Amino acid sequence: RTSGPSRRVHGRAAGAALASRAAMGNCSSCCHHNAGQGAARLPHVIDDDGELRGFEAEPGLYDLDVVNTLPATRATCGEAAEEEPMIFDAGAKEVDPTLGLSSSTTDSPGLVPDAPRDPSTRSIFEAMRKGASKTLGGPTIIVLVNPRSGGNAAGVLLEIPRGGVCIEAPGVGLATIFSYPIADPSREGVHHLAAEVHAGGMHPVRCIVAGGDGTVMWVIQEIFDSGIPTESVLIGTVPFGTGNDFGNVTGWGVSGPPRGFLKEHDGFSGLQKYVAAWLRAESSPFDIWQISVRTRSSDKAGFEFIQDGKKQCTEQHMERHSIKRLPGGELEMSKYVCNYLGIGLDARVGFGFDKSRQHNRHANKAVYAWEGTKKLLFKKKGVVGHIIDNMKTVESLHVDQARDGHDPAAARDRETVFSTASDDAQARLAGNPVSLLFLNIPSIAGGLDIWNWSSRKLGTATAGPELLARKQHFGDGRLECLTYRTGLGFYAEQTRIPGVRGQGQRVYSGGGPLRITFRHPSDESFRAGTGHCRGRTYMQVDGEYFAVHEPESVVIKQHATVRVLINSNPGGCSS
């Protein structure tokens, strides 16, 4: 970190600082030992449901006046690579004023610095400088497609002609539609989006994501990393995934369109109602958060993910999840959060589900139900009160990224949200909950509005009655937190029956940053809470499940705000 004014520059916009990061060492395939200082992003992994997995909040927000890079040589395990001279000075040159961006010193997530050396990023930068619209009539709408999503159903959108198709929506007007696959190594779709943003001037460009929640987060991260101004893109979705919680809260539904909806043999006439909905849709701010998970400095500390039905942590996992070994020996992982995150029972059920994941969506629902039943019947122990010591809000002055909030000396405590210490009656957490959930949106597990349903009980003595009246919105700069005392209460939400649902206990609603501190592994209470699962603490971020050995702290911070399309006629595109 450097002193002086902070310039916020996103990873790929910062250029070769990402492209030339040191490769990972080869001494082990386990995250406990093999965590280098940095890792370049690998191609994203698409799971059996066609959903993208493994979005890392890489060291992509550089709050530095001068962005440095790591040498392109291999580093041994835990060995820090040496710094090279600067790539460019983020504060030295003004951005082209024709881009409509503030110059030099700015705190905008969409800052585009001088052209970086990384070829992929430089080409996007040039697209923004020189791009012209390819429209055949009306505004351009770019569709980014996960072809495997929805049992390969989303792939039909790639049949749209490469040169685009002009669609007239009755009563609304013309629009030109282009579609691109998300896994294209040339990133042609992102290049086109950047060019249209520049050509559009003051008019934002509509970018439609054909896939599930994971694909939505991939597109948002690409926008961040490419330096495309977030205020110049309106993000919508055609939901093809499994949960589709993003589609649910933005009015686009929780299930994809029927087969044959495109009517490509009739001049793609099936797109007419979609184009009409996209053009009529209103825009709304949507918060994106960061989470940083840090372990203790120990040979037993580490992360586990499910791959091929087995618990493991390979070099690919470390690179995809940006797991690094810190100078003190701790491991740290940072990720973006779009929808929600959790610690405890919900993550443990999902972790078991990943081990038995099938190739069929309906079969996967049965697997998830069975995993939930097993944990409900045979694993009833509370966990949050055993493993977590406290959760506090911290001062945000020096917390530019979530990873900056772990050290209490740099990010001083503000208020205690809850404590599990027996002698802290004022902030005592109610009971020993099985789950601690954080929600950015009023939808989880395919449409469960658990925050609004859980408006009767408080989960901590510090929370006042005003918390029970607090409404939730994904663009208000607030993150909601609640607990579940029992597994039965958590799964009662699935019934959606008034009087039965709403078993959560509200704990917090605010803008953070938040720091969760875990008990020491030698603590008798911690051993009691993790002994039945061999020392693992289970977590999940946007439905991606993992286990942590010997966690020390978790920090959650608001990262940025994007703009999303809100369907003004929900159901109008569902058939």
C-alpha positions as CSV (number, residue, x, y, z in Angstrom):
1,R,0.0,0.0,0.0
2,T,1.1,3.5,-0.7
3,S,0.3,6.7,1.1
4,G,-1.6,9.6,-0.5
5,P,-4.9,9.8,-2.3
6,S,-6.5,6.6,-3.3
7,R,-7.2,5.8,-6.9
8,R,-9.6,2.9,-7.4
9,V,-8.6,0.9,-10.5
10,H,-10.1,-2.5,-11.4
11,G,-7.9,-5.5,-12.1
12,R,-8.0,-5.9,-15.8
13,A,-8.2,-2.2,-16.3
14,A,-5.0,-2.1,-14.4
15,G,-3.5,-4.2,-17.1
16,A,-0.5,-6.4,-16.9
17,A,-0.5,-6.3,-13.1
18,L,-2.8,-9.3,-13.4
19,A,-1.5,-10.9,-16.5
20,S,2.1,-11.2,-15.2
21,R,1.4,-12.4,-11.7
22,A,3.6,-15.2,-10.5
23,A,2.5,-18.8,-11.4
24,M,1.7,-21.1,-8.5
25,G,4.3,-23.5,-7.0
26,N,4.1,-27.2,-7.6
27,C,5.0,-28.7,-4.3
28,S,1.5,-29.8,-3.3
29,S,-2.0,-29.8,-4.6
30,C,-3.4,-28.8,-1.2
31,C,-4.5,-25.3,-0.3
32,H,-3.0,-25.8,3.2
33,H,0.5,-25.6,1.8
34,N,0.5,-24.4,-1.8
35,A,-0.6,-20.8,-1.8
36,G,1.5,-18.4,-3.8
37,Q,1.4,-14.7,-3.6
38,G,-0.9,-14.2,-6.5
39,A,-2.6,-16.1,-9.3
40,A,-3.7,-15.2,-12.8
41,R,-7.3,-16.1,-13.6
42,L,-8.0,-19.4,-15.3
43,P,-10.8,-19.9,-17.7
44,H,-14.0,-20.1,-15.6
45,V,-15.3,-23.6,-14.8
46,I,-18.8,-24.5,-15.8
47,D,-20.4,-27.2,-13.7
48,D,-22.9,-29.9,-14.6
49,D,-25.9,-27.6,-14.3
50,G,-24.2,-25.3,-16.8
51,E,-23.4,-22.7,-14.1
52,L,-20.1,-20.9,-13.7
53,R,-18.2,-21.6,-10.6
54,G,-15.2,-19.9,-9.0
55,F,-15.4,-16.2,-9.2
56,E,-12.5,-14.6,-7.4
57,A,-12.3,-11.0,-6.3
58,E,-8.7,-11.1,-7.4
59,P,-6.4,-8.3,-6.3
60,G,-8.5,-6.3,-8.8
61,L,-9.1,-3.1,-6.9
62,Y,-5.8,-1.4,-6.8
63,D,-5.9,1.5,-4.3
64,L,-2.5,2.6,-5.4
65,D,-1.1,5.6,-7.2
66,V,1.3,3.3,-8.9
67,V,0.3,-0.2,-9.9
68,N,3.1,-2.7,-9.6
69,T,3.3,-6.2,-11.1
70,L,4.8,-9.5,-10.0
71,P,7.5,-11.1,-12.2
72,A,6.4,-13.8,-14.6
73,T,8.6,-16.4,-13.0
74,R,7.4,-19.3,-10.9
75,A,7.4,-18.9,-7.1
76,T,7.8,-21.7,-4.6
77,C,5.1,-22.4,-2.0
78,G,4.4,-19.4,0.2
79,E,7.3,-17.5,-1.3
80,A,6.7,-13.8,-2.1
81,A,7.7,-12.7,-5.6
82,E,9.8,-9.5,-6.0
83,E,8.2,-6.4,-7.4
84,E,9.1,-5.0,-10.8
85,P,9.0,-1.4,-11.8
86,M,5.7,0.3,-12.3
87,I,3.5,-0.5,-15.3
88,F,1.8,2.9,-15.4
89,D,0.9,5.7,-13.0
90,A,-2.9,5.6,-12.5
91,G,-2.8,9.3,-11.5
92,A,-0.4,10.6,-14.2
93,K,-2.5,10.8,-17.3
94,E,-6.0,12.0,-17.9
95,V,-8.6,9.6,-19.4
96,D,-9.9,10.5,-22.9
97,P,-12.6,13.1,-22.1
98,T,-14.8,11.6,-24.8
99,L,-15.4,8.6,-22.6
100,G,-17.5,10.7,-20.3
101,L,-15.3,9.7,-17.3
102,S,-13.7,11.9,-14.8
103,S,-10.0,12.4,-15.3
104,S,-7.0,11.5,-13.3
105,T,-8.1,11.3,-9.6
106,T,-11.4,9.5,-9.4
107,D,-13.1,6.9,-7.1
108,S,-15.3,5.5,-9.8
109,P,-15.3,1.7,-10.2
110,G,-15.4,2.4,-13.9
111,L,-12.0,4.2,-14.1
112,V,-10.2,3.5,-17.3
113,P,-6.4,4.3,-17.0
114,D,-3.9,4.7,-19.8
115,A,-3.8,1.8,-22.2
116,P,-2.3,-1.2,-20.3
117,R,0.2,-3.7,-21.8
118,D,-1.9,-6.8,-21.3
119,P,-3.2,-7.5,-24.9
120,S,-6.7,-8.6,-23.8
121,T,-7.3,-5.6,-21.6
122,R,-5.6,-3.2,-24.1
123,S,-7.9,-4.3,-26.9
124,I,-10.9,-3.6,-24.7
125,F,-9.4,-0.2,-23.8
126,E,-9.0,0.5,-27.5
127,A,-12.5,-0.6,-28.2
128,M,-13.7,2.0,-25.8
129,R,-11.6,4.7,-27.5
130,K,-12.3,3.9,-31.1
131,G,-15.5,1.8,-31.0
132,A,-18.5,2.6,-33.2
133,S,-21.9,1.1,-32.8
134,K,-22.8,-1.9,-35.0
135,T,-26.5,-1.3,-34.7
136,L,-28.7,-2.2,-37.7
137,G,-31.4,0.0,-36.2
138,G,-32.4,1.2,-32.8
139,P,-30.3,0.7,-29.7
140,T,-27.9,-2.2,-29.5
141,I,-28.6,-5.0,-27.0
142,I,-25.7,-7.5,-26.2
143,V,-26.6,-10.9,-25.0
144,L,-23.8,-12.9,-23.2
145,V,-24.7,-16.6,-23.2
146,N,-23.7,-19.5,-21.0
147,P,-24.5,-22.2,-23.6
148,R,-24.6,-25.1,-21.0
149,S,-27.0,-23.3,-18.7
150,G,-30.5,-24.8,-18.4
151,G,-29.4,-28.2,-19.7
152,N,-27.9,-26.5,-22.8
153,A,-31.2,-24.7,-23.5
154,A,-29.5,-21.2,-23.3
155,G,-27.2,-22.1,-26.2
156,V,-30.0,-21.5,-28.7
157,L,-29.4,-17.8,-28.3
158,L,-26.1,-18.2,-30.1
159,E,-28.0,-19.0,-33.3
160,I,-28.6,-15.2,-33.6
161,P,-26.6,-14.2,-36.7
162,R,-23.1,-13.1,-36.0
163,G,-23.8,-9.7,-37.6
164,G,-26.8,-9.2,-35.3
165,V,-30.5,-9.2,-36.0
166,C,-32.8,-6.2,-36.1
167,I,-36.0,-6.8,-34.2
168,E,-39.1,-4.5,-34.2
169,A,-41.1,-4.8,-31.0
170,P,-44.6,-3.6,-31.7
171,G,-45.4,-0.4,-29.9
172,V,-41.8,0.0,-28.6
173,G,-39.5,0.3,-31.6
174,L,-36.4,-1.3,-33.1
175,A,-33.4,-2.8,-31.5
176,T,-30.4,-4.8,-32.8
177,I,-29.5,-8.0,-30.9
178,F,-26.0,-9.5,-30.8
179,S,-25.1,-12.7,-28.9
180,Y,-21.8,-14.0,-27.7
181,P,-20.7,-17.1,-25.6
182,I,-19.2,-16.3,-22.2
183,A,-16.3,-18.7,-22.5
184,D,-14.9,-17.1,-25.7
185,P,-11.1,-16.7,-25.1
186,S,-11.1,-13.6,-27.4
187,R,-13.7,-11.9,-25.1
188,E,-15.4,-10.6,-28.3
189,G,-18.7,-9.9,-26.4
190,V,-16.9,-7.8,-23.8
191,H,-15.0,-5.9,-26.5
192,H,-18.3,-5.2,-28.3
193,L,-19.9,-4.0,-25.1
194,A,-17.0,-1.7,-24.5
195,A,-17.3,-0.2,-28.0
196,E,-21.1,0.3,-27.7
197,V,-20.6,2.0,-24.3
198,H,-18.3,4.5,-26.0
199,A,-20.5,4.9,-29.0
200,G,-23.6,5.4,-26.9
201,G,-22.3,8.5,-25.2
202,M,-24.7,9.4,-22.4
203,H,-27.0,6.5,-23.2
204,P,-26.3,3.2,-21.2
205,V,-26.1,0.0,-23.1
206,R,-28.3,-3.0,-22.3
207,C,-26.4,-6.2,-21.5
208,I,-28.5,-9.3,-21.1
209,V,-27.1,-12.4,-19.3
210,A,-28.5,-15.7,-20.5
211,G,-27.7,-18.1,-17.7
212,G,-28.1,-18.4,-13.9
213,D,-26.8,-16.4,-10.9
214,G,-23.2,-17.5,-11.5
215,T,-23.2,-16.3,-15.0
216,V,-24.6,-12.9,-13.9
217,M,-21.7,-12.6,-11.5
218,W,-19.2,-13.5,-14.2
219,V,-20.5,-10.7,-16.4
220,I,-20.4,-8.2,-13.6
221,Q,-16.9,-9.2,-12.8
222,E,-15.9,-8.8,-16.5
223,I,-17.3,-5.3,-16.5
224,F,-15.3,-4.5,-13.4
225,D,-12.1,-6.1,-14.6
226,S,-12.4,-4.5,-18.1
227,G,-12.8,-1.0,-16.8
228,I,-16.1,-0.5,-18.4
229,P,-18.0,2.3,-16.5
230,T,-20.6,0.6,-14.4
231,E,-23.0,3.5,-14.8
232,S,-23.0,2.9,-18.6
233,V,-24.3,-0.6,-18.6
234,L,-27.8,-1.9,-17.7
235,I,-27.7,-5.6,-16.7
236,G,-30.7,-7.8,-17.3
237,T,-31.1,-11.6,-17.5
238,V,-32.9,-14.5,-19.2
239,P,-32.8,-17.0,-16.3
240,F,-31.6,-20.4,-17.3
241,G,-29.9,-21.5,-14.0
242,T,-31.0,-23.5,-11.1
243,G,-31.9,-21.0,-8.4
244,N,-32.1,-17.8,-10.5
245,D,-32.5,-15.6,-7.4
246,F,-31.1,-12.6,-9.3
247,G,-33.8,-13.1,-12.0
248,N,-36.4,-13.4,-9.3
249,V,-35.7,-10.1,-7.6
250,T,-35.4,-8.2,-10.9
251,G,-38.7,-9.5,-12.2
252,W,-37.3,-11.8,-15.0
253,G,-38.5,-15.0,-13.2
254,V,-36.9,-18.1,-11.7
255,S,-37.2,-20.4,-14.7
256,G,-36.0,-20.1,-18.3
257,P,-38.2,-19.8,-21.4
258,P,-39.6,-22.9,-23.1
259,R,-37.7,-24.7,-25.9
260,G,-38.4,-23.1,-29.3
261,F,-39.0,-19.7,-27.8
262,L,-36.6,-18.0,-30.2
263,K,-38.6,-18.9,-33.3
264,E,-35.5,-18.6,-35.4
265,H,-37.2,-20.2,-38.4
266,D,-39.6,-17.2,-38.3
267,G,-37.0,-14.5,-38.4
268,F,-36.4,-14.7,-34.7
269,S,-39.9,-13.4,-34.1
270,G,-39.8,-14.9,-30.6
271,L,-37.4,-12.1,-29.6
272,Q,-40.1,-9.5,-30.1
273,K,-41.6,-9.7,-26.6
274,Y,-38.1,-9.9,-25.0
275,V,-37.0,-6.8,-26.9
276,A,-40.1,-5.0,-25.8
277,A,-39.5,-5.9,-22.2
278,W,-35.8,-5.0,-22.3
279,L,-36.6,-1.6,-23.8
280,R,-39.5,-0.9,-21.4
281,A,-37.6,-2.0,-18.3
282,E,-36.6,0.5,-15.7
283,S,-33.1,0.6,-14.1
284,S,-32.2,0.3,-10.5
285,P,-29.0,0.4,-8.5
286,F,-27.7,-3.0,-7.3
287,D,-25.0,-3.4,-4.6
288,I,-22.0,-5.7,-5.1
289,W,-20.1,-6.8,-1.9
290,Q,-16.8,-8.3,-1.1
291,I,-15.9,-11.0,1.3
292,S,-12.4,-11.9,2.6
293,V,-11.8,-15.1,4.5
294,R,-8.5,-15.4,6.4
295,T,-7.2,-18.5,8.2
296,R,-4.7,-18.7,11.0
297,S,-1.0,-19.3,10.5
298,S,-1.0,-23.1,10.9
299,D,-0.1,-26.2,9.0
300,K,-3.7,-27.3,9.6
301,A,-5.3,-24.2,8.1
302,G,-6.7,-24.3,4.6
303,F,-9.7,-24.5,2.3
304,E,-11.5,-27.4,0.7
305,F,-13.8,-27.5,-2.4
306,I,-15.7,-30.3,-4.0
307,Q,-14.4,-31.5,-7.3
308,D,-15.2,-34.9,-9.0
309,G,-17.1,-35.8,-5.8
310,K,-14.0,-35.4,-3.6
311,K,-12.8,-32.8,-1.1
312,Q,-9.7,-31.2,-2.4
313,C,-7.9,-27.9,-3.1
314,T,-5.7,-27.9,-6.2
315,E,-3.6,-25.2,-7.8
316,Q,-6.6,-24.4,-10.0
317,H,-8.8,-23.9,-7.0
318,M,-6.2,-21.5,-5.5
319,E,-6.0,-19.5,-8.8
320,R,-9.8,-19.4,-9.4
321,H,-10.5,-18.3,-5.8
322,S,-7.5,-16.0,-5.4
323,I,-6.1,-17.8,-2.4
324,K,-2.8,-16.4,-1.2
325,R,-0.4,-17.0,1.6
326,L,0.3,-13.9,3.5
327,P,3.7,-12.9,5.0
328,G,2.6,-14.1,8.4
329,G,1.7,-17.6,7.1
330,E,-2.1,-17.1,7.0
331,L,-4.1,-17.9,3.9
332,E,-6.5,-15.3,2.5
333,M,-9.3,-15.6,-0.1
334,S,-11.4,-12.7,-1.5
335,K,-14.6,-13.0,-3.5
336,Y,-17.3,-10.8,-4.9
337,V,-20.8,-11.3,-3.5
338,C,-23.9,-10.6,-5.6
339,N,-26.8,-12.3,-3.8
340,Y,-25.9,-13.8,-0.4
341,L,-23.4,-15.7,1.8
342,G,-23.7,-18.0,4.8
343,I,-21.8,-19.8,7.6
344,G,-23.1,-23.0,9.1
345,L,-25.9,-25.5,8.2
346,D,-26.9,-24.1,4.8
347,A,-23.3,-24.3,3.6
348,R,-22.8,-27.7,5.0
349,V,-25.9,-29.1,3.2
350,G,-24.7,-27.5,0.0
351,F,-21.2,-28.9,0.5
352,G,-22.7,-32.4,0.8
353,F,-24.9,-31.7,-2.2
354,D,-21.8,-30.8,-4.4
355,K,-20.3,-34.2,-3.6
356,S,-23.4,-35.9,-5.1
357,R,-24.3,-33.4,-7.8
358,Q,-26.0,-35.0,-10.8
359,H,-26.4,-34.0,-14.5
360,N,-30.1,-33.5,-14.2
361,R,-31.8,-30.5,-12.6
362,H,-34.7,-32.5,-11.1
363,A,-32.3,-35.1,-9.8
364,N,-30.2,-32.4,-8.1
365,K,-33.2,-31.1,-6.3
366,A,-33.8,-34.6,-4.9
367,V,-30.1,-34.8,-3.9
368,Y,-30.3,-31.5,-2.1
369,A,-33.5,-32.6,-0.2
370,W,-31.7,-35.8,0.9
371,E,-28.7,-33.9,2.1
372,G,-30.9,-31.5,4.1
373,T,-32.8,-34.4,5.6
374,K,-29.5,-36.1,6.7
375,K,-28.2,-33.0,8.4
376,L,-31.6,-32.3,10.0
377,L,-32.0,-35.8,11.5
378,F,-28.4,-36.7,12.4
379,K,-26.5,-33.4,12.8
380,K,-28.5,-31.2,15.1
381,K,-25.7,-29.4,16.9
382,G,-25.6,-25.6,16.9
383,V,-22.4,-24.2,15.4
384,V,-22.4,-20.4,15.3
385,G,-22.1,-19.9,19.1
386,H,-19.3,-22.6,19.2
387,I,-17.0,-21.3,16.5
388,I,-17.6,-17.5,16.3
389,D,-16.5,-15.1,19.1
390,N,-18.1,-11.9,17.9
391,M,-19.2,-9.8,14.9
392,K,-18.4,-6.1,14.9
393,T,-18.7,-3.1,12.6
394,V,-15.3,-1.5,11.9
395,E,-14.1,1.9,10.8
396,S,-14.0,2.1,7.0
397,L,-11.4,4.8,6.6
398,H,-8.6,2.4,5.7
399,V,-10.7,-0.5,4.5
400,D,-10.5,0.0,0.7
401,Q,-11.0,-3.7,0.1
402,A,-12.4,-6.4,2.3
403,R,-8.9,-7.9,2.9
404,D,-7.9,-4.6,4.6
405,G,-10.3,-5.1,7.4
406,H,-8.8,-8.1,9.2
407,D,-6.3,-6.2,11.3
408,P,-8.0,-4.5,14.3
409,A,-5.1,-2.0,14.4
410,A,-5.8,-0.8,10.9
411,A,-9.6,-1.2,11.0
412,R,-10.6,-0.3,14.5
413,D,-13.8,-1.6,16.1
414,R,-16.9,0.6,16.0
415,E,-19.8,-1.4,17.5
416,T,-20.4,-4.9,18.6
417,V,-23.2,-6.5,16.6
418,F,-23.2,-9.6,18.7
419,S,-20.9,-11.6,21.0
420,T,-21.0,-15.3,22.0
421,A,-19.1,-14.6,25.2
422,S,-21.1,-15.7,28.3
423,D,-20.1,-12.5,30.2
424,D,-21.3,-10.1,27.5
425,A,-25.0,-9.9,28.3
426,Q,-25.5,-6.7,26.4
427,A,-24.6,-8.0,23.0
428,R,-25.2,-11.7,23.6
429,L,-26.3,-13.7,20.6
430,A,-29.6,-15.5,21.2
431,G,-29.0,-19.2,21.6
432,N,-26.5,-21.2,19.5
433,P,-27.8,-20.9,15.9
434,V,-27.1,-23.4,13.2
435,S,-26.8,-20.8,10.5
436,L,-25.6,-17.2,10.1
437,L,-26.9,-15.7,6.8
438,F,-26.1,-12.5,5.0
439,L,-28.5,-11.3,2.3
440,N,-28.1,-8.6,-0.4
441,I,-31.4,-9.6,-2.1
442,P,-34.8,-10.7,-0.9
443,S,-34.5,-14.1,-2.4
444,I,-32.5,-17.3,-1.6
445,A,-32.8,-20.9,-2.6
446,G,-34.9,-20.2,-5.6
447,G,-37.2,-17.4,-4.3
448,L,-37.4,-17.6,-0.5
449,D,-37.9,-14.1,0.9
450,I,-36.6,-15.1,4.4
451,W,-35.8,-11.5,5.6
452,N,-39.2,-10.1,5.0
453,W,-40.8,-13.3,6.4
454,S,-38.7,-13.2,9.6
455,S,-40.1,-10.0,11.0
456,R,-41.1,-11.3,14.5
457,K,-37.9,-12.1,16.4
458,L,-34.5,-10.5,17.1
459,G,-31.4,-12.6,17.4
460,T,-29.3,-10.3,19.7
461,A,-29.9,-8.0,22.6
462,T,-28.3,-5.1,20.8
463,A,-30.9,-5.1,18.1
464,G,-33.9,-2.7,18.6
465,P,-37.5,-3.0,17.5
466,E,-36.8,-0.8,14.5
467,L,-34.8,-3.7,13.0
468,L,-38.0,-5.7,12.7
469,A,-39.6,-3.0,10.6
470,R,-36.6,-2.7,8.3
471,K,-37.4,-3.4,4.6
472,Q,-34.8,-4.9,2.3
473,H,-33.6,-3.6,-1.1
474,F,-30.7,-4.7,-3.2
475,G,-29.6,-1.1,-3.9
476,D,-29.8,0.6,-0.5
477,G,-26.1,0.0,0.5
478,R,-27.2,-2.3,3.3
479,L,-26.6,-6.0,4.0
480,E,-29.1,-7.9,6.1
481,C,-28.1,-10.6,8.6
482,L,-30.2,-13.2,10.4
483,T,-29.8,-16.5,12.2
484,Y,-31.6,-19.7,12.5
485,R,-31.7,-21.5,15.9
486,T,-32.5,-24.9,14.5
487,G,-32.3,-26.8,11.3
488,L,-36.0,-27.4,11.4
489,G,-36.6,-23.7,11.5
490,F,-34.4,-23.2,8.5
491,Y,-36.1,-25.8,6.4
492,A,-39.6,-24.6,7.4
493,E,-38.9,-21.7,5.0
494,Q,-39.3,-24.2,2.1
495,T,-42.9,-24.6,2.9
496,R,-43.6,-20.9,2.2
497,I,-46.7,-21.2,4.4
498,P,-47.5,-18.1,6.5
499,G,-47.2,-18.9,10.1
500,V,-44.8,-21.8,9.4
501,R,-42.2,-19.8,7.5
502,G,-40.4,-16.8,9.0
503,Q,-38.3,-18.7,11.6
504,G,-35.2,-16.5,11.2
505,Q,-34.1,-14.1,13.9
506,R,-32.9,-10.7,12.7
507,V,-29.4,-9.6,13.8
508,Y,-28.3,-6.7,11.6
509,S,-29.0,-4.4,8.7
510,G,-26.4,-1.9,7.7
511,G,-23.5,-0.9,5.4
512,G,-20.6,-2.4,7.3
513,P,-17.8,-3.0,7.0
514,L,-18.2,-6.1,9.2
515,R,-15.6,-8.3,10.8
516,I,-16.4,-11.7,12.2
517,T,-13.8,-13.1,14.6
518,F,-13.6,-16.9,15.2
519,R,-12.6,-18.6,18.3
520,H,-9.1,-20.2,18.5
521,P,-8.9,-23.8,17.4
522,S,-7.7,-24.8,20.8
523,D,-10.8,-23.3,22.5
524,E,-12.9,-26.1,24.0
525,S,-16.1,-24.5,22.5
526,F,-14.6,-24.4,19.0
527,R,-13.6,-28.1,19.3
528,A,-17.1,-28.9,20.4
529,G,-18.6,-27.1,17.4
530,T,-16.3,-28.6,14.8
531,G,-15.4,-32.0,16.2
532,H,-18.2,-33.8,14.4
533,C,-17.1,-32.5,11.0
534,R,-13.3,-33.0,11.5
535,G,-12.5,-29.3,12.2
536,R,-14.3,-27.9,9.2
537,T,-16.2,-24.6,9.2
538,Y,-18.6,-24.5,6.2
539,M,-19.3,-21.4,4.2
540,Q,-21.0,-20.4,1.0
541,V,-21.0,-17.4,-1.3
542,D,-23.8,-17.1,-3.9
543,G,-24.4,-20.9,-3.8
544,E,-20.7,-21.9,-4.1
545,Y,-19.8,-24.1,-1.1
546,F,-16.5,-24.6,0.6
547,A,-14.9,-25.6,3.9
548,V,-12.3,-23.7,5.9
549,H,-9.9,-25.2,8.5
550,E,-9.0,-22.9,11.3
551,P,-10.6,-19.6,10.2
552,E,-9.4,-16.5,12.0
553,S,-11.7,-13.8,10.6
554,V,-14.1,-12.9,7.8
555,V,-14.6,-9.3,6.6
556,I,-17.5,-8.1,4.5
557,K,-17.5,-4.8,2.7
558,Q,-19.6,-3.1,0.0
559,H,-17.6,-3.0,-3.2
560,A,-19.5,-1.1,-5.9
561,T,-23.0,-0.4,-7.2
562,V,-24.1,-1.5,-10.7
563,R,-27.3,-0.8,-12.6
564,V,-29.8,-3.6,-13.4
565,L,-32.9,-3.8,-15.5
566,I,-36.2,-4.3,-13.6
567,N,-38.9,-6.0,-15.6
568,S,-42.0,-3.8,-15.5
569,N,-44.2,-6.7,-16.6
570,P,-43.1,-9.8,-14.7
571,G,-44.5,-12.9,-16.5
572,G,-44.5,-11.1,-19.8
573,C,-41.5,-13.1,-21.0
574,S,-42.2,-16.4,-19.3
575,S,-44.0,-18.2,-22.1
